[in-house]
Amino acid sequence: MHPDLVLISDLWQLDHQVDEVRKRAAALKDVVSELDDQIADNSRVMEDTAKALDATIKDEAGVQRDLDRYIVRRDRAAKLLEGGEVVDFETVQKQLDQCREYVDRLEGEVLECMERKENLIETGSVLETNGEELKDQKGQAYERWVVEGRQIRTEIDEVWPRRQELFGELNSELRQRYEGFRQRGMVPVATLGEVVCLECNVVVQDQIRIEVNTGRRVHGCRGCGRWLMPSPISEGDNE
């Protein structure tokens, strides 16, 4: 293989190693961030649930006051009818019927408020438990991030000087092209097949394949632009 191609390949291997290590670090951080978001969402739902519970308690108290008032009116009207002391029987009977209707409706509303209150209390309890579990998970994830983060920094520190050394050995033209690949997030090298570039399937001219496989020159693929690596078959034949 051509010396420049060996240099580019070795540099890429180191950069790829650093990229993978950094991805690990980013993934660990993402877990912590995601748990932070979940904790914040859970807290907002808990706050909304607490507000809904307060409103339901107030509604229940208001409905209960109305219910108590109509129960008194109902019972009073019933006693008047039972005692035969009313002058206007029809009016009192109408009031009694109305009070009974209101009492029935308000009793239903009180039961609905009680059921809604119980559900909200249960929901709040579940959310509180969930919040504690999320905080525990975040603590564990943060600890992993810190511990593994130290290991990751050590790995990068071990590789980086050699990476910089290889990068400095590239001539200005190769360095510029290599940086272009890095900025676009592309693998800078592609392997030759028998006839085509294995990355983009563009046919490679016979002369170029010979020069790449024999290590005489460095060539880029006319399709994807990557530097062409010798065919494994060719390398095996050379051995």
Backbone torsions as a table, in degrees:
resi	resn	phi	psi	omega
1	MET	NA	144.9	-179.7
2	HIS	-63.2	140.3	-178.0
3	PRO	-54.8	-40.0	178.9
4	ASP	-64.4	-36.6	179.9
5	LEU	-70.5	-36.3	174.7
6	VAL	-61.1	-43.2	-179.9
7	LEU	-62.4	-46.6	-179.9
8	ILE	-63.6	-43.7	-179.3
9	SER	-63.4	-44.6	179.7
10	ASP	-64.4	-40.7	179.0
11	LEU	-62.8	-44.1	179.5
12	TRP	-62.9	-40.0	178.9
13	GLN	-59.8	-41.3	178.7
14	LEU	-68.7	-42.9	179.1
15	ASP	-64.4	-39.3	177.7
16	HIS	-63.7	-39.6	177.6
17	GLN	-61.9	-44.4	178.6
18	VAL	-64.4	-40.8	179.3
19	ASP	-60.1	-44.8	-178.8
20	GLU	-65.0	-39.0	179.0
21	VAL	-65.5	-42.1	178.6
22	ARG	-66.2	-33.7	175.9
23	LYS	-63.3	-39.7	177.1
24	ARG	-60.4	-43.8	179.6
25	ALA	-63.9	-43.0	-179.9
26	ALA	-64.3	-38.4	179.5
27	ALA	-64.4	-41.0	177.8
28	LEU	-63.2	-42.1	178.7
29	LYS	-66.3	-38.4	-179.7
30	ASP	-62.4	-37.1	178.5
31	VAL	-61.9	-44.1	178.8
32	VAL	-63.3	-44.6	-179.3
33	SER	-63.8	-41.4	179.6
34	GLU	-64.1	-40.6	177.6
35	LEU	-66.8	-36.3	174.8
36	ASP	-58.6	-44.9	179.6
37	ASP	-63.9	-41.6	179.6
38	GLN	-64.5	-39.9	178.3
39	ILE	-63.7	-42.9	179.4
40	ALA	-63.8	-43.2	178.4
41	ASP	-63.1	-43.6	179.7
42	ASN	-62.5	-39.2	179.0
43	SER	-65.6	-39.5	179.0
44	ARG	-65.2	-41.2	178.6
45	VAL	-66.5	-38.5	177.0
46	MET	-61.6	-42.0	179.3
47	GLU	-64.0	-44.4	178.3
48	ASP	-63.0	-39.0	179.1
49	THR	-65.8	-40.3	178.4
50	ALA	-64.3	-40.3	177.7
51	LYS	-65.0	-42.4	178.8
52	ALA	-64.1	-36.3	178.3
53	LEU	-65.8	-44.8	177.9
54	ASP	-59.6	-44.0	180.0
55	ALA	-64.0	-39.0	-179.5
56	THR	-67.1	-39.7	178.1
57	ILE	-62.8	-41.2	178.0
58	LYS	-66.2	-42.0	178.0
59	ASP	-60.9	-43.8	-179.2
60	GLU	-62.1	-42.2	179.7
61	ALA	-63.4	-41.4	179.7
62	GLY	-65.8	-43.8	179.2
63	VAL	-65.3	-38.7	179.9
64	GLN	-64.3	-38.4	177.5
65	ARG	-62.6	-45.4	178.5
66	ASP	-62.7	-41.3	-180.0
67	LEU	-61.2	-47.2	179.6
68	ASP	-59.2	-40.2	-178.7
69	ARG	-65.2	-43.2	-178.6
70	TYR	-74.7	-27.7	174.6
71	ILE	-63.9	-42.8	178.1
72	VAL	-61.4	-44.5	179.7
73	ARG	-64.3	-41.9	179.0
74	ARG	-61.0	-47.8	-178.0
75	ASP	-65.1	-37.1	179.6
76	ARG	-65.2	-45.1	-179.8
77	ALA	-65.0	-38.5	179.7
78	ALA	-63.4	-40.5	179.6
79	LYS	-66.1	-39.2	179.1
80	LEU	-62.2	-41.0	180.0
81	LEU	-69.5	-38.1	-179.7
82	GLU	-67.0	-35.3	-177.5
83	GLY	-82.4	-10.9	-179.9
84	GLY	66.2	27.5	-176.6
85	GLU	-97.1	3.6	-174.8
86	VAL	-87.2	144.3	176.9
87	VAL	-85.9	-44.8	-179.1
88	ASP	-106.6	87.7	-175.5
89	PHE	-59.5	-43.8	-176.1
90	GLU	-63.5	-39.8	-179.9
91	THR	-65.5	-44.4	-179.1
92	VAL	-66.7	-39.7	178.6
93	GLN	-62.9	-39.2	178.1
94	LYS	-64.6	-41.4	178.0
95	GLN	-63.5	-40.1	179.1
96	LEU	-62.6	-45.8	179.8
97	ASP	-61.5	-42.3	179.2
98	GLN	-64.3	-43.4	179.9
99	CYS	-63.0	-41.6	177.9
100	ARG	-61.9	-41.4	178.6
101	GLU	-62.1	-45.7	179.5
102	TYR	-64.2	-41.8	-179.6
103	VAL	-61.2	-45.7	179.3
104	ASP	-59.6	-45.7	-178.6
105	ARG	-65.5	-44.2	-177.6
106	LEU	-69.0	-35.3	175.4
107	GLU	-61.6	-39.7	176.3
108	GLY	-63.6	-41.0	179.4
109	GLU	-66.2	-37.4	177.4
110	VAL	-63.2	-43.2	178.7
111	LEU	-63.4	-39.8	178.2
112	GLU	-63.7	-42.8	178.2
113	CYS	-62.4	-41.9	179.8
114	MET	-64.0	-42.4	179.0
115	GLU	-65.0	-43.7	178.3
116	ARG	-63.0	-39.4	179.1
117	LYS	-63.6	-44.5	179.2
118	GLU	-62.4	-41.4	179.1
119	ASN	-64.0	-41.1	179.6
120	LEU	-67.4	-38.3	177.2
121	ILE	-63.9	-42.9	178.5
122	GLU	-64.8	-42.6	177.9
123	THR	-61.8	-43.4	178.8
124	GLY	-61.2	-38.6	179.1
125	SER	-65.6	-42.9	178.6
126	VAL	-63.0	-43.6	-179.7
127	LEU	-64.3	-38.0	178.6
128	GLU	-64.8	-43.5	176.9
129	THR	-63.0	-43.5	179.4
130	ASN	-61.9	-40.0	179.0
131	GLY	-62.9	-40.3	178.6
132	GLU	-66.2	-40.7	179.0
133	GLU	-65.0	-40.6	179.0
134	LEU	-64.1	-38.9	178.8
135	LYS	-65.3	-39.4	177.0
136	ASP	-63.9	-43.9	178.9
137	GLN	-62.6	-39.7	179.0
138	LYS	-64.7	-42.0	178.8
139	GLY	-59.6	-42.5	178.9
140	GLN	-67.6	-41.8	179.8
141	ALA	-65.5	-39.0	179.0
142	TYR	-65.3	-39.8	178.7
143	GLU	-63.4	-42.0	176.7
144	ARG	-61.9	-41.3	-179.7
145	TRP	-60.4	-43.6	-178.5
146	VAL	-68.2	-49.0	-175.8
147	VAL	-66.1	-52.6	-178.9
148	GLU	-69.7	-27.2	177.4
149	GLY	-62.6	-37.4	176.7
150	ARG	-63.7	-43.3	179.1
151	GLN	-63.3	-39.6	179.8
152	ILE	-64.2	-44.4	178.1
153	ARG	-61.4	-37.3	177.9
154	THR	-64.1	-43.3	178.7
155	GLU	-60.8	-43.4	-179.7
156	ILE	-66.4	-41.5	-179.9
157	ASP	-62.5	-31.9	179.8
158	GLU	-73.8	-34.3	-175.4
159	VAL	-87.9	-34.6	-167.7
160	TRP	-60.1	-43.9	179.8
161	PRO	-57.8	-43.3	178.5
162	ARG	-64.9	-38.3	178.2
163	ARG	-61.2	-46.6	-179.9
164	GLN	-64.3	-36.3	178.9
165	GLU	-63.5	-46.8	179.2
166	LEU	-64.9	-41.0	179.6
167	PHE	-61.7	-38.4	179.4
168	GLY	-68.2	-21.4	179.7
169	GLU	-80.5	-14.4	176.7
170	LEU	-71.4	143.8	173.4
171	ASN	-73.3	168.8	-172.1
172	SER	-60.7	-37.9	-178.8
173	GLU	-66.8	-47.7	179.3
174	LEU	-65.0	-38.2	180.0
175	ARG	-62.8	-43.1	-179.4
176	GLN	-64.4	-43.9	178.3
177	ARG	-64.6	-40.6	-179.0
178	TYR	-63.3	-43.6	178.8
179	GLU	-62.7	-34.6	177.0
180	GLY	-61.2	-43.7	176.6
181	PHE	-61.6	-43.1	-179.2
182	ARG	-62.9	-42.0	-179.1
183	GLN	-65.0	-31.8	179.3
184	ARG	-88.9	-1.0	179.6
185	GLY	69.5	30.8	-177.2
186	MET	-104.8	145.7	169.7
187	VAL	-69.0	126.7	-172.3
188	PRO	-79.5	-11.4	-176.3
189	VAL	-121.5	153.1	177.0
190	ALA	-138.7	143.7	-178.6
191	THR	-87.6	141.2	175.1
192	LEU	-77.0	136.4	167.6
193	GLY	-91.9	-161.4	178.1
194	GLU	-66.5	-34.7	-176.9
195	VAL	-131.7	-29.6	-170.9
196	VAL	-120.2	165.0	168.4
197	CYS	-72.2	127.6	-175.5
198	LEU	-74.9	-9.0	177.4
199	GLU	-87.2	-41.8	-174.5
200	CYS	-121.4	-3.7	177.5
201	ASN	65.1	18.9	174.7
202	VAL	-81.3	136.9	-178.7
203	VAL	-65.9	135.0	178.6
204	VAL	-104.2	132.3	-178.5
205	GLN	-59.9	149.3	-177.2
206	ASP	-56.2	-45.0	-176.9
207	GLN	-63.6	-41.1	179.2
208	ILE	-65.1	-42.2	179.1
209	ARG	-61.2	-40.9	179.8
210	ILE	-63.8	-45.9	-177.1
211	GLU	-67.3	-36.8	178.0
212	VAL	-70.6	-46.3	-176.7
213	ASN	-67.0	-29.0	178.7
214	THR	-91.8	-5.7	179.3
215	GLY	75.5	18.3	-178.4
216	ARG	-76.8	-35.7	-178.3
217	ARG	-145.2	162.3	174.5
218	VAL	-100.5	131.3	179.6
219	HIS	-130.6	149.4	172.3
220	GLY	-102.9	149.0	178.0
221	CYS	-68.5	133.7	-179.9
222	ARG	-73.6	-11.3	177.8
223	GLY	-89.4	-61.6	-175.4
224	CYS	-100.7	-12.0	178.3
225	GLY	84.8	-6.8	-179.0
226	ARG	-69.4	153.1	173.5
227	TRP	-69.4	135.2	-176.5
228	LEU	-85.9	128.5	176.4
229	MET	-95.5	147.7	-179.6
230	PRO	-58.0	149.3	176.2
231	SER	-65.4	136.3	176.7
232	PRO	-57.7	-33.8	178.1
233	ILE	-64.0	-42.5	-179.4
234	SER	-64.5	-42.3	179.9
235	GLU	-64.1	-37.6	179.0
236	GLY	-66.9	-37.2	177.5
237	ASP	-65.4	-36.8	-179.5
238	ASN	-66.4	-31.3	179.4
239	GLU	-68.3	NA	NA
